Amino acid sequence: MTAPSDRIRALLVENVHASAAERFSRAGIEVECVDRALDADELVKRLDGVQILGIRSRTHVTTEVLEQAPGLQAVGAFCIGTNQIDLPAATARGIAVFNAPFSNTRSVVELAVAEIIALTRRLTVQNDAMHAGQWRKSAKGSHELRGRTLGIVGYGKIGSQLSVLAEALGMRVQFFDTADRLALGNAQRCLSMDELLADADVVTLHVDGRPGNSSLFGEEEFARMKPGAIFLNLSRGFVVDHAALRRHIDSGRVAGAAVDVFPTEPAASGDPFESELRGLPNVILTPHIGGSTEEAQQDIGEFVAGKLLGYLSAGTTALSVNLPEVQLERSPGTSRLLLLHQNRPGALAHLNGVLGDGGLNIEQQILSTAGAVGYAVTDVNGEVPQSVIDVLCDMAETIRVETLPAA
Ligand SMILES: NC(=O)c1ccc[n+]([C@@H]2O[C@H](COP(=O)([O-])OP(=O)(O)OC[C@H]3O[C@@H](n4cnc5c(N)ncnc54)[C@H](O)[C@@H]3O)[C@@H](O)[C@H]2O)c1
């Protein structure tokens, strides 16, 4: 591995936010930026001599691409998902993959707050009537948020942050999560979703995309909501039965809804959009933009670039999507050896034996394993000679060996 000061090269495609290129440039890395997604052929050509690749969701990093990019050390997904990357293939080659799982949390929370206020005050219905030339001044069905109960299903990063903001607006917060989650502020934990549905004036889903959550919310759950309650889903499209939601909106039992995610979503901006929820003035439909703000994009750029730089300069894999997580402060005056290896008995003993035979003293060392892969970070006194690196590369369990010069 080359330290950032040795002019390593990064390729950033799909208009990754400029904050990433700025961070790389400041670290002495040569950056090439491309404003569109690349197909496999062009990607392979451009990866020649590149150690760091930054993509968003539309560039696919397949086994074939990785096979033809021997110099590649790490891939940054400047987005949330990593489905576009063949993670097992990256792991098998010792290529670290990072993403930005937290950067758009606040953006999603703010959209939820905006929608809860808009639906509770019937803003979309009023707006629709005004644009149709109708003046309908009435307080009926409009409420203050203050004192109303928000029911949050899924109290993870987004759900818990929404809890804090909703309380600041004067709402009572209840939540249901299948995992043990610390209740923030005065939020109350419910022991079941039914308990939450019985009380909530607003129900909002923030569960993750595990397969068991398919059709989590359908006919029965809508029927258990308080009459006149409001429903939001900004989590995953497949968790909600939209036909059932339509029926409960049509019947008036659900007073309004906001939906940002859909079971099947158009592939590209500008594509047509079909849904049984279209044409309802009390339903806010948005094209999966919960996390899409300029602030989130900037944060993603800085966050993922920081992770990639941490990997290059210290071998840090904290929050890596595919490699065992290791973070070890550099020990002054030592050089660092990174060994990715098959997770087999004796791998660490082999490494340490080779270092001892090479006359290197281990100053500090850390090992972490995940599934079939182990990752050892070792600081040794003095530079690691090429002869030692060659022996390590030839060990049966070795996936990848990198060295970092003395800190
Ligand atoms: N609309 C958007 O643009 C957008 C942007 C970012 C994230 N998201 C989605 O929002 C969701 C939440 O994101 P997050 O970062 O808070 O995730 P997270 O993993 O931090 O939290 C999810 C929580 O849901 C809980 N959970 C899972 N299944 C449950 C169930 N059946 N009942 C109750 N609780 C359950 C989990 O225990 C966890 O606490 C994810 O699905 C994510 O993909 C959407």
The ligand as an SDF file (V2000), in Angstrom:
LIG
                    3D

 44 48  0  0  0  0  0  0  0  0999 V2000
  -36.3100    7.4860    2.2010 N   0  0  0  0  0  0  0  0  0  0  0  0
  -35.0140    7.5670    2.1130 C   0  0  0  0  0  0  0  0  0  0  0  0
  -34.4660    8.2610    1.2630 O   0  0  0  0  0  0  0  0  0  0  0  0
  -34.1680    6.8140    3.0870 C   0  0  0  0  0  0  0  0  0  0  0  0
  -32.8990    7.3100    3.4210 C   0  0  0  0  0  0  0  0  0  0  0  0
  -32.1520    6.6310    4.3890 C   0  0  0  0  0  0  0  0  0  0  0  0
  -32.6450    5.4640    4.9540 C   0  0  0  0  0  0  0  0  0  0  0  0
  -33.8600    4.9800    4.5710 N   0  0  0  0  0  0  0  0  0  0  0  0
  -34.3970    3.7500    5.1520 C   0  0  0  0  0  0  0  0  0  0  0  0
  -34.9150    4.0480    6.4560 O   0  0  0  0  0  0  0  0  0  0  0  0
  -34.9010    2.8700    7.2540 C   0  0  0  0  0  0  0  0  0  0  0  0
  -34.3260    3.1920    8.6230 C   0  0  0  0  0  0  0  0  0  0  0  0
  -32.9960    3.5970    8.4840 O   0  0  0  0  0  0  0  0  0  0  0  0
  -32.0380    3.6580    9.7820 P   0  0  0  0  0  0  0  0  0  0  0  0
  -30.7470    4.2070    9.3060 O   0  0  0  0  0  0  0  0  0  0  0  0
  -32.7260    4.3060   10.9160 O   0  0  0  0  0  0  0  0  0  0  0  0
  -31.8920    2.0960   10.0600 O   0  0  0  0  0  0  0  0  0  0  0  0
  -31.4240    1.3990   11.4100 P   0  0  0  0  0  0  0  0  0  0  0  0
  -30.8960    0.0800   11.0160 O   0  0  0  0  0  0  0  0  0  0  0  0
  -30.5630    2.3140   12.2120 O   0  0  0  0  0  0  0  0  0  0  0  0
  -32.8010    1.2020   12.2200 O   0  0  0  0  0  0  0  0  0  0  0  0
  -33.7920    0.2910   11.8590 C   0  0  0  0  0  0  0  0  0  0  0  0
  -34.4970   -0.1330   13.1440 C   0  0  0  0  0  0  0  0  0  0  0  0
  -35.6700   -0.8810   12.8060 O   0  0  0  0  0  0  0  0  0  0  0  0
  -35.7860   -1.9390   13.7570 C   0  0  0  0  0  0  0  0  0  0  0  0
  -36.6750   -2.9460   13.1680 N   0  0  0  0  0  0  0  0  0  0  0  0
  -36.4200   -3.7720   12.1200 C   0  0  0  0  0  0  0  0  0  0  0  0
  -37.5110   -4.4980   11.8360 N   0  0  0  0  0  0  0  0  0  0  0  0
  -38.4650   -4.1190   12.7140 C   0  0  0  0  0  0  0  0  0  0  0  0
  -39.8210   -4.4900   12.9110 C   0  0  0  0  0  0  0  0  0  0  0  0
  -40.3930   -5.4060   12.1260 N   0  0  0  0  0  0  0  0  0  0  0  0
  -40.5090   -3.9050   13.9090 N   0  0  0  0  0  0  0  0  0  0  0  0
  -39.9190   -2.9780   14.7120 C   0  0  0  0  0  0  0  0  0  0  0  0
  -38.6320   -2.5670   14.5620 N   0  0  0  0  0  0  0  0  0  0  0  0
  -37.9290   -3.1320   13.5740 C   0  0  0  0  0  0  0  0  0  0  0  0
  -34.3540   -2.3910   13.9780 C   0  0  0  0  0  0  0  0  0  0  0  0
  -34.2180   -3.1270   15.1680 O   0  0  0  0  0  0  0  0  0  0  0  0
  -33.6390   -1.0360   14.0300 C   0  0  0  0  0  0  0  0  0  0  0  0
  -33.5920   -0.5020   15.3330 O   0  0  0  0  0  0  0  0  0  0  0  0
  -34.0970    1.8410    6.4680 C   0  0  0  0  0  0  0  0  0  0  0  0
  -34.9740    0.9330    5.8450 O   0  0  0  0  0  0  0  0  0  0  0  0
  -33.3800    2.6660    5.4260 C   0  0  0  0  0  0  0  0  0  0  0  0
  -33.0860    1.9500    4.2580 O   0  0  0  0  0  0  0  0  0  0  0  0
  -34.6360    5.6310    3.6620 C   0  0  0  0  0  0  0  0  0  0  0  0
  1  2  1  0
  2  3  2  0
  2  4  1  0
  4  5  1  0
  4 44  2  0
  5  6  2  0
  6  7  1  0
  7  8  2  0
  8  9  1  0
  8 44  1  0
  9 10  1  0
  9 42  1  0
 10 11  1  0
 11 12  1  0
 11 40  1  0
 12 13  1  0
 13 14  1  0
 14 15  2  0
 14 16  1  0
 14 17  1  0
 17 18  1  0
 18 19  2  0
 18 20  1  0
 18 21  1  0
 21 22  1  0
 22 23  1  0
 23 24  1  0
 23 38  1  0
 24 25  1  0
 25 26  1  0
 25 36  1  0
 26 27  1  0
 26 35  1  0
 27 28  2  0
 28 29  1  0
 29 30  1  0
 29 35  2  0
 30 31  1  0
 30 32  2  0
 32 33  1  0
 33 34  2  0
 34 35  1  0
 36 37  1  0
 36 38  1  0
 38 39  1  0
 40 41  1  0
 40 42  1  0
 42 43  1  0
M  CHG  2   8   1  16  -1
M  END
$$$$
